[in-house]
């Protein structure tokens, strides 16, 4: 059994991309499989109102993002988007490449709230 970890990362060309990684669930019992313990330093909750939209930005510190309520759209520089709803997640690690100066036409991702209910998220930082 495995958990699919959706990762938002910075590719070699400096642009944000998505990939999926398998996280093995080798611990626990057959009826409740667990991953190995993962590092966590802080939990932060956020509520974004209807109409919320961010500019392009990079993740400062890698973190898990769990959608608790509402819907979140993540847009990439190549025009692709991915929508996450309640119970879904992604691991945000699209950091600015070392030695780079942020260019909103190249780096990062943007996000926005979708639909008629606020976006509620939990951020778990390493």
N, C-alpha and C positions, 0 to 999 in steps of 0.2 A: 504494500500500500504506500501511496505517496501523496503529498500535498503539492499542488501546482503553485509555485511562487511566481507571480507576474512581476517582472523587474523593469523599471524605467531607468535607463542607464545612458551614459555618454559614450557614443561610438568613437572609433579612431579619427573620424572626420570632424569631431567636436559637436555633432548633432545628437539630439536625444532620440532614442529608439526604445521599443519594447521587445522583450524576449521572455520566454517562459522557462523556468528551471524546475526540476523535480526535487522536492525536499522529502527524503525518506521518512516514513513513519515506522520506526523500528522498535519503539518503546511502548509501554502500556500493556494492555490486554487485547485479545482478539476483538472484543466488542467495543474497545475504545483505544485506538492506536494513537501514539504520541510521537512528535518529533523530539530530537534531543533538545535540551534547554537552549534557548537562543538569548543572546545578550540584549538587555534592555536597561536604559538609564532613566528614561522619563516618559510619562504618558501625558499628552495634552489633548484636550477636547476642543472642538471648534464647531460653531454654528454659523453658517454662511446664509444670509437672507436670500429670498427669491430675487433674482437679477444679478447675483454676485458673478463677477468675471475678473480674472487676473490678467495682468500683462505677461509677456514671456519672461521667465525667470529660471534660474537653476536652483537645485536643491542645495542648501548650505551644508546640511548634515544628513547622511543617509537615515531613512526612517520608513517604517511600515505605515501605510495609510489604510485604515479600515473604514468603510462606509457604513454608518449606523442608520442613517435615514436620508431620504431624498436621493438625488442622482447627481453624479459628478462626471463631467466630460473633461478629458485631458487631450489637448491638441498639440501636435508636433509641428516642427518647421516644414516638414514635407507635405503638410496638409492633411495627414491622417489623424483620425480621432479615435478614442476609445472611451466608452461610457461604462461607468461602474455604479452599481446600485447596492441597496442594503445587503449586507452579508458578503460583499465582494471586497477585494483588497488589491493593493499593489505595493511594491517596495520601491520607494523613490530614492534613486541614487544617481540622478543625472547632474553631476557636479561640473562646475566650470573647469575645463582642462588647465592643468598647471601652466603658469606663465601666460595665460590668455587674458585678454580684456573682454568683458562681457559685450557681446554684440547681439541685440534682440532679433536680428535677421538670421542668425546662425544658431545661437545657443539656447538651450532650455526648452521649456514647455509652458503652455498656458492652461488655465483651468476655468471652469465655469459651472454654476449650478444650473440644472435643467428641471423643468416642470414647475408645478405650483406649490411645492412644499420646500422649506428650508433644507439645506444640505447639512447633515450632521456627520462629522468625521472624528476619528480617534487617531492620533499620531503617536507612534511608539518609536522613540529614538534609541539608538544604540549607545 
